[in-house]
Amino acid sequence: MLLLRVKSRRRGAMMSDQRPTTLTSPAEDLVEGYREWLVSERRLAANTVEYYVHGARLFLGERGGQDLAVLTLGEVSSFMVRECRRLGVGSAKNLATGLRSLLRYLYLEGVTDRELAQAVPAPASWRGRWLPRGLGAEELAALLAGCDHSTSLGRRDHAIVVMLARLGLRAAEVAGLTLDDVDWSQGEIVVRGKGNHTERLPLPVDVGEALVGYLYDGRPKTTCRVLFLRAQAPVGLSAAGVGSVVRRACIRVGLPSGGAHRLRHSAATAMLRAGWSLDEVGQVLRQRDLQTTSAYAKVDFVALRPLALPWPERVA
């Protein structure tokens, strides 16, 4: 299969930032039917559904109402080539996955008479090329100290940063937490991860203390059950909002700006340096592929040092 070369950026253009599309009524009906199929048949998470639907609108919008029955392999490939020129690797791979999903739906519904999903070229990427960028112990301590505990917003931000750093949660997982997900009697927290997988994790003492400080003297009084709320309207904080909390915290203490995933890297590298095995780290991070977790071995310099060959002496 053709491999697409895409811009190698750690933060490529997200599909949500792309140009808006206006669809004809038949195409709009098709998109809504696709959305319902993703929810009822595929049972995908809400964020994934919206991402796939946005990609579907983009693809159908470019066709301008043309008959999908005559859709060709070349048109599918050309669409991906055009879009991937301005996307990062991760966004391009997500777009490809969503487009394959849409084409399978069109085939199942009889809109196309051929299975075109395999015509979607795979974006090229080189696995393991990146180096996890976490924070050191001193940097993390400074980040936590930079949260103003005298304000409601500061207590909320402190609880979010502690949870990200100690449990290695993803931003979307933190945003998806509700008051009912914290089991105080068992000392556990329920996390809904990728693919709607639900797991129970131990609730460390410092995380519990940070949550108590926020819940008792920081969280607005509202009927909303989402755990972390926005500062103004009493609605749940989004995944992007969680990332913004971390970025603002970094700026306050003079650290390079970074999102929530940097604290996930920090948690992983801290566990590895404390003697945890890669398998154990992968279990905490809820990563099903050990190769994903193995990237953290590259930052365990103590373990890697005995593997380094001695530098050859200069030849006279």
Order of alpha helices (4+ residues) and beta strands (2+ residues): beta-alpha-alpha-alpha-alpha-beta-alpha-alpha-alpha-beta-beta-beta-alpha-alpha-alpha-alpha-alpha-alpha
